[in-house]
Amino acid sequence: MPKSQAAAEPASYEAALEELDQLIGRIESGQLPLEQMLAGYERGAQLLAFCRSRLSAVEHQIQVLDEGTLKPWVQE
């Protein structure tokens, strides 16, 4: 797995889930060398953190009501 791919932020929540699903499949196959498996695990942790962050932001936006309207989400 190239380092540039490991550092790249997914385009969207859905893209992150898709990449994570594919990554899990490769890791669970047991056919990856140890170094690639470790890189895959690290990338998976990054993707999981990205997904959790997006879900948390959306959850916060839903909970914050201002006079009956949602406040716009501002990415932190």
Phi and psi in degrees as a GROMACS rama.xvg file:
@    title "Ramachandran Plot"
@    xaxis  label "Phi"
@    yaxis  label "Psi"
@TYPE xy
-65.2505  147.799  PRO-2
-64.1773  -33.2231  LYS-3
-63.3035  -34.9982  SER-4
-69.2047  -38.0821  GLN-5
-65.6799  -29.3274  ALA-6
-89.7379  -15.1285  ALA-7
-70.7792  133.117  ALA-8
-83.6868  137.956  GLU-9
-61.073  152.627  PRO-10
-69.2203  -29.3547  ALA-11
-158.762  171.375  SER-12
-59.3363  -44.6944  TYR-13
-63.6273  -39.5123  GLU-14
-65.1991  -38.3177  ALA-15
-64.7271  -43.348  ALA-16
-62.483  -41.2659  LEU-17
-62.3651  -47.1564  GLU-18
-63.698  -41.4243  GLU-19
-62.8883  -41.9951  LEU-20
-62.0317  -44.1333  ASP-21
-65.4178  -40.4649  GLN-22
-63.5291  -43.4746  LEU-23
-60.847  -41.6623  ILE-24
-60.081  -42.6704  GLY-25
-67.1117  -41.5773  ARG-26
-66.0335  -44.5902  ILE-27
-69.0965  -18.9084  GLU-28
-66.0845  -23.2172  SER-29
74.4497  10.5669  GLY-30
-99.8213  0.595892  GLN-31
-87.586  141.836  LEU-32
-63.1571  157.529  PRO-33
-54.8578  -43.7593  LEU-34
-62.6555  -42.668  GLU-35
-69.0313  -34.5673  GLN-36
-64.7648  -42.1319  MET-37
-63.6081  -44.3562  LEU-38
-62.4012  -38.7686  ALA-39
-65.0505  -40.1784  GLY-40
-62.9918  -44.1766  TYR-41
-62.2186  -43.3948  GLU-42
-64.3322  -40.4188  ARG-43
-60.3832  -39.8275  GLY-44
-64.5655  -38.6234  ALA-45
-64.7038  -44.2319  GLN-46
-64.7598  -40.611  LEU-47
-63.3211  -43.0838  LEU-48
-62.995  -40.1508  ALA-49
-61.1248  -47.3576  PHE-50
-63.5086  -43.8884  CYS-51
-62.243  -39.6952  ARG-52
-63.1286  -44.8011  SER-53
-64.628  -43.679  ARG-54
-63.6029  -40.8948  LEU-55
-63.5401  -42.357  SER-56
-64.0491  -42.6112  ALA-57
-67.5113  -41.6191  VAL-58
-60.6307  -42.5941  GLU-59
-63.6541  -42.3011  HIS-60
-61.8798  -40.6122  GLN-61
-65.5184  -36.5696  ILE-62
-76.9932  -24.6299  GLN-63
-91.5033  102.529  VAL-64
-108.887  136.314  LEU-65
-125.702  102.8  ASP-66
54.3103  43.4619  GLU-67
84.1495  -0.215379  GLY-68
-124.348  149.043  THR-69
-74.133  140.174  LEU-70
-78.8505  144.917  LYS-71
-63.8846  146.558  PRO-72
-78.707  129.375  TRP-73
-114.465  116.596  VAL-74
-67.7365  129.943  GLN-75
